[in-house]
Amino acid sequence: MLAKVDKVLARFEDGSMIFFMGLAITLTFTQVVMRYVFDAPLYWAEEVVLYSIIIMSFIGISIGIRMGSHISVNLLDAVVPERHIRILRGGVMILGIAFALALIYFGGQLFLNTLNRGQLSPALRIPVAAIYGIIPLAGLLSLFRYIHALVQLIQHEEQQEAPEENLRAM
């Protein structure tokens, strides 16, 4: 079940990243051409590029968790005895879950407060809450990623212990 959800979310994350990066690159190039060649800048392009970068940053959190590419302190892996590394990694994942829950809660509060105010973006005149909605969404994606990683850590531990038990039974 988790593997299927993981696959669907990975496609969503990767597709979103490709779309928003392509949008930002295309609009930046178009804006430069429009401004310096035709002397007719697109007044809204900067805002769209900024929002695209913000969205890519928040989606990138989940992609980083999935790929295991977030910054980590490897010093602890070198200092902590081998038998405690799993506990250390589990603790890191629990802290990640707490961070994801904070993103969901506080990002949701920011989203709802902005939605109630009806604040609009300067150039596009879209609700700013639509942009802030990425924060709780990133929290949900991250929560799933950390829970999935924690389940894999626990299952991997059980798989490693099982052969040892079979050897003892012989």
C-alpha positions in Angstrom: 0.0 0.0 0.0 2.7 2.5 1.0 4.7 1.6 -2.1 1.8 2.5 -4.4 1.2 5.8 -2.6 5.0 6.4 -2.8 5.0 5.9 -6.5 2.0 8.2 -7.1 3.5 10.9 -4.9 6.9 10.6 -6.6 5.3 11.2 -10.0 3.4 14.2 -8.6 6.5 15.6 -7.0 8.7 15.1 -10.1 6.0 16.3 -12.5 5.4 19.4 -10.4 9.1 20.1 -10.2 9.5 19.8 -13.9 6.5 21.9 -14.6 7.4 24.8 -12.3 11.1 24.7 -13.3 10.2 24.8 -16.9 7.7 27.6 -16.3 10.3 29.7 -14.4 13.0 29.2 -17.0 10.6 29.9 -19.9 9.2 33.0 -18.3 12.6 34.4 -17.2 13.9 34.0 -20.8 10.7 35.5 -22.2 10.9 38.4 -19.8 14.5 39.2 -20.7 13.6 39.1 -24.4 10.5 41.2 -23.9 12.3 43.8 -21.8 15.5 44.2 -23.7 14.6 43.4 -27.2 11.0 44.7 -27.5 11.1 47.2 -24.6 7.8 45.7 -23.4 8.3 43.8 -20.1 5.7 41.4 -18.8 4.6 43.0 -15.5 3.4 39.7 -14.1 6.3 37.4 -15.1 8.5 38.2 -12.0 5.7 37.2 -9.7 5.0 33.9 -11.4 8.7 33.1 -11.4 8.9 33.9 -7.7 5.9 31.8 -6.8 7.3 28.9 -9.0 10.6 29.0 -7.0 8.7 29.0 -3.7 6.6 26.0 -4.8 9.7 24.2 -6.0 11.4 24.8 -2.7 8.6 23.3 -0.7 8.1 20.3 -3.0 11.9 19.9 -2.9 11.6 19.1 0.8 9.7 16.0 0.1 11.9 15.0 -2.8 15.0 15.4 -0.6 13.5 13.1 2.0 12.6 10.5 -0.6 16.1 10.5 -2.1 17.9 10.8 1.3 19.7 13.9 0.1 19.0 16.3 2.9 21.9 17.7 4.9 22.9 15.4 7.7 25.5 15.1 10.4 27.6 12.1 9.6 29.8 12.7 12.6 27.2 11.0 14.9 27.3 7.9 12.6 31.1 7.7 13.2 30.9 8.2 17.0 27.8 6.2 17.8 28.2 2.4 18.1 26.9 0.4 15.2 24.0 -1.1 17.2 22.7 2.4 18.1 22.7 3.9 14.6 19.2 2.5 13.9 17.9 4.2 17.0 19.6 7.4 16.0 18.1 7.3 12.5 14.7 6.5 14.0 15.0 9.5 16.3 15.9 11.7 13.3 12.8 10.4 11.5 10.6 11.2 14.5 12.0 14.7 14.6 11.2 15.0 10.9 7.7 13.9 11.6 7.4 16.6 14.2 8.7 19.1 11.7 6.2 18.0 9.1 3.4 18.2 11.6 4.5 21.8 12.5 4.4 22.6 8.7 0.9 21.3 8.5 -0.4 23.1 11.5 1.3 26.5 11.2 1.2 26.5 7.4 -2.5 25.6 7.7 -3.0 28.5 10.1 -1.2 30.9 7.7 -3.3 29.6 4.8 -6.6 30.1 6.6 -5.7 33.5 8.0 -4.7 34.8 4.6 -7.7 33.2 3.0 -10.0 35.0 5.5 -8.4 38.3 4.8 -8.8 37.9 1.1 -5.4 39.2 0.3 -4.5 39.3 -3.4 -1.1 39.2 -5.0 0.0 42.6 -6.5 0.4 41.7 -10.2 -1.7 38.6 -10.8 -4.5 39.5 -8.4 -4.8 35.9 -7.3 -5.4 35.0 -3.6 -2.1 34.8 -1.7 -3.6 32.0 0.2 -3.3 29.9 -2.9 0.5 30.3 -2.7 0.6 29.7 1.1 -1.4 26.5 0.5 1.9 24.9 -0.6 3.2 25.0 3.1 0.7 22.5 4.6 0.8 20.4 1.4 4.6 20.2 1.8 4.0 19.2 5.4 1.7 16.4 4.3 4.1 15.1 1.7 7.0 15.2 4.2 4.9 13.5 6.8 4.2 10.6 4.4 7.9 10.5 3.4 9.1 10.3 7.0 6.5 7.8 8.1 7.4 5.7 5.0 11.1 5.9 5.9 10.4 4.9 9.5 8.3 1.9 8.4 11.2 0.8 6.1 13.7 1.2 8.9 11.6 -1.0 11.2 10.9 -3.6 8.5 14.5 -3.7 7.5 15.4 -4.3 11.2 12.8 -7.2 11.3 14.2 -8.7 8.1 17.7 -8.7 9.5 16.7 -10.3 12.8 14.6 -13.0 11.2 17.6 -14.9 9.6 19.4 -14.9 13.0 16.4 -16.4 14.7 16.3 -19.1 12.0 19.9 -19.9 12.5 19.3 -20.2 16.3 16.4 -22.6 15.7 18.7 -24.9 13.7 
